[in-house]
Amino acid sequence: MSNKYTINSQNIILKKYCEKFSKSEEELKIEGNLLKLGNVDIDLISVNKLLSVPSNERFKNGSTKIFVLNLAPDTNLKEVENNNFKISNTCVKAGYCRDVCVGVSVSGHQQYIKQLIRLGCIFNDLSNLFQEIEDKIKYYKSEKRFQNIVFRLNNFSDLLWEEIEIDDYQRKEIEYKYQNVFLKKLSNKSKQNHYSKKNIFSYFPEILFYDYTKIPERFKNYLKGDFPRNYFLTYSYDKKNTKDYQNLIKSINGNMVKILKKNLQKFSIAFIVDKKVKISLLKHKCKIENKYEYIELIDGDLDDCRIFDLKNQDRLAKIVLLEYNAKTGIKKDSEDEKYYLDYNEIKEKIEEINEQFNKAFNDSLPKH
């Protein structure tokens, strides 16, 4: 396999790594296919593979094969752009989560370098990513072991993939035939989606993609249906972005409810909560859902893929509960309350979301 990385991308990698960890550029050297990081050598060819299968149990769904793309989180790249790819920051709305991001705090410096290398690779040529996705699809479809092949492109980042357009020269005839039953069901029941940008999702129209995002405008576009039909988002709450969250909740109105019901694109929002709080909420799941008619509580630690939460069409709002431990990148001995919600805080969120949906649903009814 040939080396995909250019001197240009390597210079970006060196600069950004040094900025992130206050290192001297003299500590990092590139010799052939080796990037020397102090006394550690990183084989650039060995990290040519962009996609990976996480070891975390949340990603192990029996009938679904999940691949993730690990790119450097919260990395400012204001000066980096080319004709296809312009990024201001890989996590433009990172909040308190930046202090404990699993992409750095758990992965460590060496993995962060690899994440930067992958970012440089994609920046130089998006077709690298397209080719690898296509290879995965062909291989696993030939094996016939999985009903669905799913991709999460922002495992640590929050890039607007829907806005990254593909030039005609990058598009080619797709050699495989793949009919997605889940998407077909949605298409048969939902309002026609008029989103027409040429991006990675139009390149793979029958493949499912999903991500978490902290960007409210992006999530609103998704809810309104102004989004690729095969790309699914969950909004990720952060206490530092409370104002964004409040504006997002207020945007749920009668018209939004009509669109949600027609498009079957459900409101899904993830909250990090104390472990005991999550256990208590899920223990009383039926009682809570009976009280709040628009809410469905979901244990987000059982399965990372939020797409199939849509199977339950009775509830408009999905509340995804995530524990505040190592699974979310937060150390178990951390007692800093800014990273998670306590019982009263999550109860308040459930009540206000349900109340907003109730008001919006009533506003959507015909006036006599």
C-alpha positions in Angstrom: 0.0 0.0 0.0 1.4 3.4 -0.9 1.8 6.2 1.5 -1.2 8.6 1.2 0.3 11.5 3.2 2.0 14.5 1.7 4.5 16.9 3.2 1.7 19.5 3.4 -0.5 17.4 5.6 2.5 16.3 7.7 3.4 20.0 8.4 -0.2 20.6 9.6 0.1 17.5 11.8 3.3 18.7 13.3 2.1 22.2 13.9 -1.2 21.2 15.4 0.3 18.6 17.7 2.9 21.1 19.0 0.2 23.7 19.7 -2.1 21.1 21.5 0.6 19.8 23.8 3.0 22.7 24.0 5.8 20.7 22.3 8.8 21.9 20.3 8.7 21.0 16.6 12.2 19.6 17.1 10.7 16.8 19.1 8.8 15.6 16.1 10.6 14.3 12.9 9.5 12.6 9.8 11.9 10.1 8.2 10.5 8.3 5.2 7.3 6.5 6.3 8.2 7.0 10.0 6.9 9.8 12.2 9.2 10.0 15.2 7.5 11.3 18.4 10.2 11.5 21.1 11.2 7.8 21.6 8.1 6.5 19.8 8.0 5.7 16.1 4.7 5.8 14.2 4.5 4.0 10.9 2.5 6.2 8.6 1.7 3.3 6.3 0.2 1.4 9.3 -2.3 4.1 9.9 -3.4 4.3 6.2 -6.6 2.6 7.3 -9.0 5.4 8.1 -11.9 3.3 9.5 -12.0 1.1 12.5 -14.3 -1.1 14.5 -14.3 0.1 18.2 -13.8 -2.5 20.9 -16.4 -0.8 23.2 -19.5 -3.1 23.7 -21.7 -0.2 22.7 -20.6 -0.7 19.1 -21.3 -4.4 18.9 -24.7 -4.9 17.5 -25.3 -8.4 16.3 -27.0 -7.7 13.0 -25.2 -4.4 12.3 -21.5 -3.8 11.5 -20.4 -0.4 12.7 -17.3 1.4 11.4 -16.1 4.7 12.9 -13.7 7.4 11.7 -11.5 8.7 14.5 -10.3 12.3 13.7 -8.5 14.7 16.0 -11.1 16.3 18.3 -11.3 20.1 19.0 -8.5 21.0 16.6 -8.5 24.5 15.2 -7.6 24.5 11.5 -8.7 28.0 10.5 -5.9 28.3 7.9 -6.5 24.9 6.3 -8.7 24.7 3.2 -8.7 23.4 -0.3 -11.3 23.3 -3.1 -13.3 20.6 -1.4 -12.6 20.7 2.3 -12.6 23.8 4.6 -12.6 23.4 8.3 -12.6 26.1 11.0 -12.5 23.6 13.9 -13.1 19.9 14.1 -15.4 20.4 17.1 -16.6 24.0 16.8 -19.1 23.7 19.7 -17.0 21.7 22.1 -18.0 22.6 25.6 -16.8 21.1 29.0 -16.4 17.8 27.1 -13.1 19.1 25.8 -11.5 18.6 29.2 -12.3 14.9 29.3 -12.6 14.0 25.6 -12.1 10.3 25.0 -10.2 11.2 21.8 -7.3 12.6 23.9 -7.7 11.8 27.6 -8.2 8.0 27.0 -6.5 7.6 23.6 -3.3 9.5 24.6 -0.8 11.5 22.6 0.2 8.8 20.2 -3.4 8.1 19.1 -4.0 11.8 18.8 -1.2 12.0 16.3 -2.8 9.2 14.3 -6.1 11.1 14.4 -4.4 14.1 13.0 -2.7 12.0 10.3 -6.1 10.7 9.2 -7.5 14.2 9.1 -4.6 15.2 6.9 -5.2 12.2 4.6 -8.9 13.1 4.2 -8.1 16.8 3.7 -5.7 16.0 0.9 -8.0 13.7 -1.0 -11.6 12.7 0.1 -11.5 9.8 -2.3 -9.3 8.0 0.2 -12.3 7.8 2.6 -14.8 6.9 -0.2 -12.6 4.1 -1.4 -12.3 2.6 2.1 -16.0 2.8 2.7 -16.7 1.1 -0.6 -14.2 -1.7 0.2 -15.8 -2.3 3.5 -19.3 -2.5 2.0 -18.2 -4.9 -0.7 -16.4 -7.2 1.7 -19.1 -7.4 4.3 -22.0 -7.7 1.8 -20.2 -10.6 0.2 -19.9 -12.3 3.6 -23.7 -11.8 4.2 -23.2 -11.8 7.9 -24.8 -8.5 8.7 -28.1 -6.9 7.8 -26.7 -3.4 7.9 -23.4 -1.8 7.5 -23.3 1.6 9.3 -20.7 4.4 9.5 -20.1 7.0 12.1 -17.8 9.6 10.6 -17.5 11.9 13.7 -16.5 9.5 16.4 -14.5 12.2 18.2 -15.1 15.2 15.8 -18.1 17.2 14.8 -17.5 18.0 11.1 -20.4 19.1 8.9 -20.1 16.2 6.4 -23.4 17.2 4.7 -21.7 20.5 3.7 -18.6 18.9 2.2 -19.5 18.7 -1.5 -18.0 16.3 -4.0 -16.6 17.5 -7.3 -17.7 15.6 -10.4 -14.2 14.2 -11.0 -14.4 12.4 -7.6 -17.7 10.7 -8.5 -17.7 7.3 -10.3 -20.1 4.5 -11.0 -20.7 2.4 -7.9 -20.0 -1.2 -8.7 -22.2 -2.9 -6.1 -26.0 -3.1 -5.7 -27.3 -2.6 -2.2 -31.0 -2.1 -1.2 -31.5 -0.9 2.4 -34.8 -2.2 3.8 -34.7 0.3 6.7 -34.3 3.3 4.3 -37.0 2.0 2.0 -39.5 1.9 4.9 -38.7 5.5 5.7 -38.9 6.6 2.1 -42.3 4.9 1.7 -43.8 6.7 4.7 -42.0 10.0 4.8 -42.3 13.3 3.0 -40.0 13.6 -0.1 -36.6 14.9 0.9 -35.4 17.7 -1.4 -31.8 17.8 -0.1 -29.8 17.6 -3.3 -26.2 18.4 -2.5 -23.5 16.0 -3.9 -21.7 14.7 -0.8 -20.6 11.4 0.7 -24.2 10.5 1.5 -25.4 10.9 -2.1 -22.4 8.8 -3.2 -23.6 6.0 -0.9 -27.4 6.5 -1.0 -28.3 3.1 0.5 -25.8 3.1 3.3 -26.7 4.3 6.8 -24.6 7.0 8.6 -25.1 8.5 12.0 -23.4 10.9 14.4 -23.8 12.9 17.5 -23.5 16.7 17.2 -23.3 19.8 19.5 -24.2 22.2 16.6 -27.8 23.3 17.1 -28.3 24.7 13.6 -27.1 21.5 12.1 -29.5 19.5 14.2 -32.4 21.8 13.3 -31.7 21.2 9.6 -31.8 17.5 10.3 -35.2 17.8 12.1 -36.6 19.9 9.3 -35.7 17.3 6.7 -33.1 19.6 5.0 -30.6 16.8 5.4 -29.4 13.6 3.6 -32.0 10.9 4.1 -29.4 8.3 5.1 -27.6 10.4 7.7 -29.0 10.5 11.3 -28.1 12.8 14.1 -28.5 12.9 17.9 -28.0 16.2 19.7 -25.4 16.0 22.4 -26.1 18.2 25.4 -23.3 20.1 27.2 -23.8 22.4 30.2 -21.5 24.9 28.7 -23.8 25.2 25.7 -27.0 25.7 27.7 -28.1 28.7 25.7 -27.8 26.7 22.5 -29.8 24.0 24.0 -32.6 26.3 25.2 -32.9 27.9 21.8 -33.1 24.5 20.2 -35.9 23.4 22.5 -37.8 26.7 21.8 -37.5 26.0 18.1 -39.9 23.0 18.5 -43.2 24.4 17.3 -46.3 23.2 15.5 -44.8 23.3 12.1 -41.7 21.3 13.4 -44.0 18.6 14.8 -45.8 18.2 11.5 -42.5 17.8 9.7 -41.2 15.3 12.3 -44.3 13.2 12.0 -44.1 13.2 8.2 -40.4 12.6 7.8 -40.1 10.2 10.7 -37.0 12.0 11.7 -37.3 11.9 15.5 -35.9 14.3 18.0 -33.0 12.6 19.8 -30.9 14.2 22.5 -28.2 12.7 24.6 -27.5 13.6 28.2 -24.6 12.4 30.4 -25.9 11.6 33.8 -24.7 10.1 37.1 -24.7 6.3 37.0 -27.1 5.9 39.9 -29.4 8.5 38.2 -29.5 6.5 35.0 -30.2 3.3 36.8 -33.1 4.9 38.7 -34.6 6.5 35.6 -34.5 3.3 33.6 -35.9 1.3 36.5 -38.9 3.6 36.4 -39.0 3.9 32.6 -42.6 2.8 32.2 -43.8 5.1 34.9 -41.9 8.1 33.5 -43.0 7.5 29.9 -46.7 7.1 31.1 -46.4 10.5 32.7 -44.6 12.2 29.8 -46.4 11.1 26.7 -43.9 12.4 24.1 -40.7 11.0 25.8 -38.9 7.8 25.4 -36.0 6.9 27.6 -33.1 5.0 26.0 -30.0 3.4 27.6 -27.4 4.8 25.3 -24.7 2.6 26.8 -26.3 -0.6 25.4 -25.9 0.4 21.8 -24.1 3.4 20.2 -26.1 3.3 16.9 -29.0 5.7 17.4 -30.5 5.0 14.0 -32.7 2.1 15.0 -34.2 4.1 17.9 -36.5 5.4 15.1 -38.3 2.0 15.0 -40.6 3.3 17.8 -42.8 5.8 16.0 -45.1 6.4 19.0 -42.7 8.8 20.8 -41.5 12.0 19.2 -38.6 12.7 21.6 -35.8 10.2 22.4 -33.9 11.0 25.6 -30.6 9.0 25.4 -29.0 8.5 28.8 -25.2 8.0 29.0 -23.2 7.3 32.1 -20.6 9.7 33.2 -17.8 7.1 33.4 -15.0 5.8 31.2 -17.6 4.9 28.5 -18.1 8.6 27.8 -14.5 9.6 28.4 -15.0 10.9 31.9 -12.9 9.4 34.7 -14.8 7.5 37.3 -13.2 9.4 40.1 -14.3 12.7 38.7 -16.8 14.5 40.9 -17.0 17.7 38.8 -20.7 18.3 38.4 -20.2 20.3 35.2 -19.7 17.2 33.2 -23.0 15.4 34.0 -26.6 16.0 35.2 -27.9 15.0 38.6 -31.4 13.7 39.1 -33.2 17.0 39.5 -31.4 18.4 36.4 -32.3 15.6 34.1 -35.9 15.5 35.4 -36.2 19.2 34.6 -34.9 18.6 31.1 -37.4 15.7 30.5 -40.3 18.0 31.8 -39.4 20.9 29.6 -38.9 18.9 26.4 -42.2 17.1 27.0 -44.0 20.4 27.7 -42.6 22.0 24.6 -43.7 19.0 22.5 -47.1 19.1 24.1 -47.5 22.8 23.2 -46.1 22.3 19.7 -48.4 19.4 19.1 -51.5 21.4 20.2 -50.4 24.2 17.9 -50.2 21.8 15.0 -53.8 20.7 15.3 -56.4 22.3 12.9 -58.0 25.4 14.3 -61.8 25.5 14.4 
